[in-house]
Amino acid sequence: MAAAPALPAKRPLEPLSPGIKISLQIGSAFTDEDLTFAKQMGVGYVSVPTRGGTYETFAGIKQRVESHGLKVANVGNSSVHNMQEVTLNLPGRDEKIEAYKQYLRDLAKAGIYYTTYAHMGNGIWSSRREMTRGGAPARAFRMETAAGNWDGKVFLPPLTHGRRFSKDELWENYSYFIRQVVPVAEEVGVRIGIHPDDPPVPELGGVPRCIFGNWPGYVRALEIAASPNVGVCLCCGTWMEGGKEMGKNVTEAIRGFARMGKLWKIHFRNVSSPVPNFVETYVDDGYTDMKKVMRALVDVDFRGILIADHVPTMVGDRRTGWAYSIGYIKALYDMARA
């Protein structure tokens, strides 16, 4: 009898050093001035989105960032993020999965060992922008007017793909994907933090949001993955959007995922209220007390990446709101450690 093929060796996960890694998001076309801005704010890390790339792309970003005395927290790739082909089993699914595997290999080759992944089949849903404190434009969601969008694709209600999908289909499709991805993530040593559905409502456009739209769904999904390399990117704002339907509030989710050893990244932001209607607001102006959120992170010895996210547009240039949010976050972190 022929011997079974040898399984690829597993690269151990790099241990996370103590402390929260406060990180600034910068665009893929970032400038030296953007990196100087990060240094001036006293953050040690930057997160960079891309719309696709290769090892050379990611290695080039890392080299440039490090030349300014900063570190790369993660490099995203929107072309293998929120993949409708994967989530809904549409034509091109296997090609997308192969592209995602290659993305993981390229990240690791470049020396980047964390990535955020989102699993929405019809994008992030929003309504027309509204004003938050002081007349600052910000993303809003109203159930009766919202539509989906991702990477230039628009998803319109009532049925974004011409039919309703069942929860069983969604779970089967997720299982098909994650069981192929896990061996590659383990081979190259990359952590995958899975982002909540945004917004986390039971169904949008005929697509259930049953997997990453609530606490029980997350627990089941992590059990299916059954890998030390698959964990959570907890977007606080998205979790707050779901309200009581999430099964745990945001601080309970932080403590729960931390006990599981699965909490790897935090999107630190606030919203005005839970669904069916909300506006993304300043970090200090929503319905959740972010002091409690930061204290929970310190209590559980969170050692991952933390970013400001979906920041309202303030008067001044594009950096004003980010400076406000990062400054507030740093002050909360000092407060929580005191």
Secondary structure, 3 states (H helix, E strand, C coil): CCCCCCCCCCCCCCCCCCCCEEEEECCCCCCHHHHHHHHHHCCCEEEECCCCCCHHHHHHHHHHHHCCCCEEEEECCHHHCCCHHHHCCCCCHHHHHHHHHHHHHHHHHCCCCEEEECCCCCCEEEEEEEEEHHHEEEEEEECCCCEEEECCEEECCCCCCCCCCCHHHHHHHHHHHHHHHHHHHHHHCCEEEECCCCCCCCEECCEECCCCCCHHHHHHHHHHHCCCCEEEEEEHHHHHHHHHHHCCCHHHHHHHHHHCCCEEEEEECEECCCCCEEEEECCCCCCCCHHHHHHHHHHCCCCCEEEECCCCCCCCCCCHHHHHHHHHHHHHHHHHHC
